[in-house]
Amino acid sequence: MPQSSQFPACYHPSSVRVILTPSPFARENLFYLQEAGHIRLVQSHAGTQRSSLDSFLIVQVAAGSGSLQYGGRSWPLQAGQCFWVDCRRPHGYRSAPDDPWELRWVHFNGRSAPAFYRRFGSAEPVFTPADAGAVARRLDAVLDLARRWDATAELEASAEVAGLLASVLAGRARGAAPAGPAARLEQVRTYLLEHCTEPLTLDELAARFYVSKYYLARSFKQRYGETIVGCLHAARIDRAKQMLRYTDLTLGQIAAACGFREQAYFTRRFRAAEGQTATDYRRAWRGRQG
């Protein structure tokens, strides 16, 4: 059974925290909950300091203000903002002394959680979601599940955590237009996708966008989780799959149309991406004709 916490006098009586122990199945296969809560302070306190905790934490500041200490930096926090941290690293957060805050949060983990964090959360722990209401609803739904915790709650909670991550990530993607280096990387990626059938090189991209090729390669991988070459190959494979399914072009014709220098190279890249040959892909997706 989930356990609800008692709170000191500095917390409003409506505050709730639920601590959970996941099943072996959840640990192996799901995003699983470790803790969920919604607290409101009536008086600020010393805050929280932790490290070496095998967990990932997403917090939304519903009201008030405070700060986060993480990654050797101090981040101010205002109502409407969120933070996402890897709790294995030292971290701390506290309410402003004269502006007690209200927080919603979830501690979660899972086999894919570290990869999600490396890909989407590590660069900028503090953010303002485009739709703060959607994030709040997800966090409230997770807490509701934690409080009732019946036979289906673990599956539903995993789906809610995945939905929370989607809300966070989509909100960041649809938020304010990126500025400075981030805007330049967006331009590079857009150009790459639109011109993927052309014989592009890193040197040409760096010259076109007036950046160092070493900076471009490193920053692109950090922002998008894949190399420029990987992004280029994926875009070409996407086009090839369209042609395999909806045209009668030969493999050689498709390879040339998608920007691969020779059919043998296209064949190797397709198998590496899809785990099957282009011919097998075409046969499986077309099925029987007639």
Protein Blocks (a to p, Z undefined) as FASTA:
>chain_A
ZZdddddfkbcfkbccddddddfklmmmmccdfbdcddddfbdcebjadehiacdddddd
fbgcddddeehiacdddehiacdddfkbgcdddddfklccdddddddedjklmmmmmmmm
mmmmbacdfblmlmmmmmmmmmmmmmnopaklmmmmmmmmmmmmmmmmmmmmmmccdehj
llmmmmmmmmmmmmmmpccdfklmmmmnopafklmmmmmmmmnopafklmmmmmmmmmmm
mmmmmmcbdfklmmmmnopabfklmmmmmmmmnopafklmmmmmnopgZZ
